[in-house]
Amino acid sequence: MNERQNFIAALTFQYPERVPFQPGAGRRSTLKAWYEQGLPPEVTDYVGYVCDIIGIERGRPKPEVFSEVNFRMIPEFEEKVIERRKSTLVVQDWKGNICEISDQFDVSYLREAIDFVTRNWIRCPVENRTDWADMARRYNPDDPARYPADFAQRQPELARRNYPSGLIISGPFWQMREWLGFENLCMLFLDDPGFVHEMVEFWEDFVTRVLRRTFTCYIADFITISEDMAYKQKPMIGPQMAQGFLGPCWRKWTNLCREAGVPVIDLDSDGYIGELIPVWIDAGFNATRPMEVAAGNDLPGFRQKFGTKMAYQGGVDKRAMATGGDTLTAEMERLRPAVEAGGYIPGCDHGIPFNVSWPNFVQYCRLLAKMTGWLN
């Protein structure tokens, strides 16, 4: 089996030759620490390098061609510094948010997950219906810029790929939170539910139309819906509210993906998700991640409770990775039954923070490789 086949088999409760080796990704501050702790400065592929150290073949092949479908707003807002303060910057990001960040960073850190950046939110781009009209115009599903000019020509190579390939799409809760801000969104569910439904239906239609166009040239191995909607102990909105406001949108997308032949349809949310998993299963999702342990997620317990209705990725406690030694060994053993039961690709339960040392990362990767069948 190639890496693509192993990935699909692992998350659909089939029988992969070995579970994919996916330890997780470090941020810029993590890599800075690792270079100081033993990772050679010329190494950029640190996962490949650690594979060489522990004595396994390098895993997932590098993709040779991408779908490059764009679900982001067009046009984007201008990225700029609005004000320089004593030790902070007030900036506008590409999404139209105005926020305050440390002057150790710049606006590029708000474009991608380069590092862990704390923000003080000042203004979000949608505060009224006039703002909403300006925002909605930026999401034209028929804009040619959303698709590569040679999309049809890429189809044969995409179809014969031997590596897993997919799309990551903002879910309705995530996208509304980007537009309104978290607190404003949560209050709007109560103060103006009609407006919430209007935005959800707009986003449902936009994503549906882009996906339909995409599926004419490319069928993904996974579609990930980004939907951070939980805190440490509870979801940001309850299961009933999630079902009522978001469920129809989720179900529309999962049905569309399943009809197109997408095997893995997963939902990505930080925080404690135990109360939301039944809602997601009902909406048609068959996988979830990253399973943060500090939030109280009991992956082996979920595995017993929900059986083969839900598969998982992540779930290795980053705090145990930072401690290393016997604590890390015990954490990996905690997860072994879930790996052996199938439907699970273990990895870090979020981005790998800088307090996970390079020696501990190597130890973790060695344990991970043994547990997933890469090492005897």
N, C-alpha and C positions, 0 to 999 in steps of 0.2 A: 504494500500500500504506500502511496506517496503522501506527502504532508497534507495535501488537501483532503484526501480520503480519510486519513487518520483523524483530522480535525472534525469532520462531519460525523464520523463513526463515534468519536468520543462524546459528542454532545447530543447524539440521538439514540443513546443506549444500545449501540451496536458493539462490535468487537474490534477496536483498533489494534494494530500490531503493537503499538505502544502509545501511551497518552502523550499528546503534544507537550514539548518542553517549553513552557512559557513563564519564566520566573517573574516577569514584570519589568517596569521601566523606571529608571532613576531620573530625577530632575537635574537642572543645571547645578544646583548647590550640592546634590548628591555626587555628581561626577567630579566636582571640584574637590570634595573630600576624598574620593577614591583615588584620584591622581596623587594626592598627598600621602596616601596610605599604601601604595604599592601598585596601582594600575599604571602601566607604562604610559607616558604622556602622548605617545604617537598612536595609541589604540583608540579608535572611535567605535568599533563594534565590540562593546564590552561583553555582550552575551556570547558572541562567537569566541572571544578570547577566553572566557571562563569555561566554555566547552572544551577548548584545547587543554586547559589546566586540569580539569577533572577527567579527561580522557574519553569524551564522547564526540561523535560526529556533530558538526554544526547543523542546527535544526532547520527551521523554516527557510526555504530558498527565498532569495530576494526577488520581489515581484519585478517582472520585466515590462509589464504594461499595466496601466491603471485605467479605471473608468473615468475618473475626474469629473463626475457630475457635481454641480454646485447647487446646494440648497440654501446658501446664504443670501442675504439681501443684496440686491443690485439696483442702484449704486449703494456702496457703503458710505458711512459717515467719514469725514476727514479725521484722521488721527492727529492729535495736536496737544501741546502743553498750553494750558490756559493761564496757569499761575505757578510761580516758583515760590515756595514757602521755606521756612528755616531748614527743615529736613525732609520735606515732602514736595510732591508735585500734584497739582490739580490738572487732570488730563481729560480729554474726550477720546473714547476708544472708537473702534470701527463700527460698533453697534449703536453708537449715539449716547452711551452712558457717560456722565460726568462724575468722576470719582477722584479721591485723594489716595495716593500711593507713596511709599517711601521713595526718596530720591536715589536709592540704590538700584531702582528699576527704571524702565522707560515704557512707552506705550506698546512696544513689541511684546512685552510680557503679558499683555492683556489680549493679544491676538491668538496665541496658542498656549498650551500648558507647559511653558518653559520652566517655571518654578512655582513654589508656593508663595503667592502674593496676597497679603492682606489689603483690603480696600475699604475705604470709608465712602459709602455711596452718597452723592450729593443730589443728583437728578437722573432719573431714568427717561428714556426717549418717549414713552407714551404716558402722558399725564391727563389727557382728555381726548375727546373724539376727533378734534382737529389733528392732534398728534397721531392718532390712530390712522386717519386717512393718509397722512404722509408716509407712515410706516407701511401700510398695506400696499401702496403703489410700488414698493421696492421688491415685491414678491410676485413677479410675473412668471408663471410656469412656462410660458412659451418663448421667453427671451432666449435667443440662440446662444448667448454667452453662458448659459447654464450647462451646455454640453460641448465636449471637444469637437472641433470642426471635422475631425476624421473619425468620429465615434463609430460609424458603420464599418469603417475599415479595420477598426480594432477588434471587431466582433470575433473573427476566427481565432485570434491569438488569446483573447480573453476566454473563449470557450475551451481551449485545450490546455489551460493553465494547470500546473501541478501543485500550486500553493493556494492556501485559503485566501479568499478575497471577499470583501463586503463593503457595505455602506453604513455610515454612522449618521443618524438623522435626529434632530431635536424633536422631542415629543411635545405635545400641546402644553403640559404644565411647564416644562423647561422653557419653551419659547415664550409663553406669556410672562414668565418670570423675567426673562431677558428684556421684554418690552416694558413691563410695568414696575419691576422690582418685587422682591419677595413679599414684603409687608403689604404693599398696595394690592398685589394680586390676591393674597389671602383674604383681605377685607372685601375685595370686590366680589368674591364668591357669595358673600352675604348681602352686600349693599346693592349690587347690580348684577344678579345672576344672568340676566338677559345679555348683557355686554360680554360676559365670560363665554356664554354659549356662542355668541356671534364670532368671537375670536377663535374659539376652538373649531368651529365649522369652517372658517376661512382657512385655518392652518391644515385641517383635514383635507380640504379640496386641493390646496396648493401641493402638498406632499403627494397626494394620490395622483395628480396629473403628472408630476415630475417622475414618479415611480413608473407609471404606465409607459411614458416615453423611454425611460431607462431600460425597462424590461424588453423592449424591442431589439436591443443590441447586447444586453448584458444581464445575466441572471446571477445574483450574488450567492455566495455560500452562507452568508449571514447578513441580516439587517439588524443593526443595533439602534434601539430607540433610547436616546439619552433623556433621562427623566428624573434627575435628582429631586426627590420629594419626601425625604425622611430625615428626621433628627436621630439623636442617640437612642431614644426610647419610644418615640411615636412618629408616625408619618406627619407631614406638614398639613395634609388634609386627610380626613378619615376615609376608610374603605367605602362607605356608602356614598360619600360625596365624590370620591374618585370614580366609582362605578357610574354614577349618574352624569357627571360632567365630561369625563374623559373616556369612559368605556366604549361608547359608540365609535369614537375616532380610532382608538386602538384596534377595535375589532375590524373596522373597515380596512385598515392597513394590513393586519395579520392575514385576513382572508385574501387580500390582493397578493401578498407575498407568497402565501401557500399555493394559490392557484398558479402563480408564475413558476413555482418549483424551488423556492428558497427553503432550504432544509432547517436553518437555525434562525429563529426570530427572537431576539433577546432584548431585555430591558435593563438598562444600566441605572442604578440608583444607589447613592451612598446612604448611610444611616440604617436604622433598624427597619427591615422590610417584612417582618413576619406577618403583619396584619394585611399587607398588600399582596403577598404572593397568591392567595386564592383569587383575588380580583384579576391579577395578571393572567393566571391560568385560564380563567373564564373568558378573558379578552383574546386568548389565542396565542400568548407568548409561551415558548417552550424552554427558555433559558433566561438566566439573570446573572448579574455580577455587580460589584466586586466582592460582596459579602464581607463587609467590615466587621471584624471580631469585636473591636472596642465598642461598637454600637449594640452589641448583644446578640448578633446573628449566630445561631447555632446550626452550622451547615449540616453536620451529621444528623441533628434532630430534624431539620427540614427535610433531609433526604428520606428519613423514615416516615415522616408525616405525609409528604406529598408524592412519594414514590417516583415513578418515571414520568410524572406530569411536568416536572421542572428539572432542568439541568443547570449546572452552575460553573462559573469561572471565578478564580481568585480564592479568597477564603483563608490565606495564610496570614496570621497575625503579624503585622509589621513590628509590633512591640517585641514579640519573641525574636524576630529577625535582628532587632537592635541589640537584644541581650545576648543572643548566641548561645553556644555551649549546650548544656543539658536542657535548658529551657526551650531552645529551638528544636532540639531533637524530640522533646515531648510534644511540641506543637505539631510537628510533622506526623508523629504517630497518632495524634488525635484525629487527623484527617485521613489516615490510611484506609479505614473501612469505607469511607465515601469514595475514594479512588477505586477501590476494589469492587464496589457496587456498580460503578459505571455512571455515565452522565455527568462527569466532573473533570474539568481541567484545572488543577491547582496552580496557584500563583499568588503573588502579593495582593493583599486586600485593598490596595489603592496604589498611587504612585509611591515608589520607594524613597523614603525620606533620607536626609543626609546623616542622621544618627545611626543608620545601618552601615557599619564599617565595611571596607572592602574584604577583609578576612572573613567577616560574618556572612557577607554575600556569597563568597566562594563556598563556605560551609553549607549554606542554605541551598545553593545550586547542586552541590553534591548529594545532599539528602533528597532533593527534589528529583534528581535524575534516577536515583535508586528506586524511589517510590513509583515513578512513572514508567519504569522498565527500560531506561536508557543505560543503566549501570547494573551489574550483578551485585 
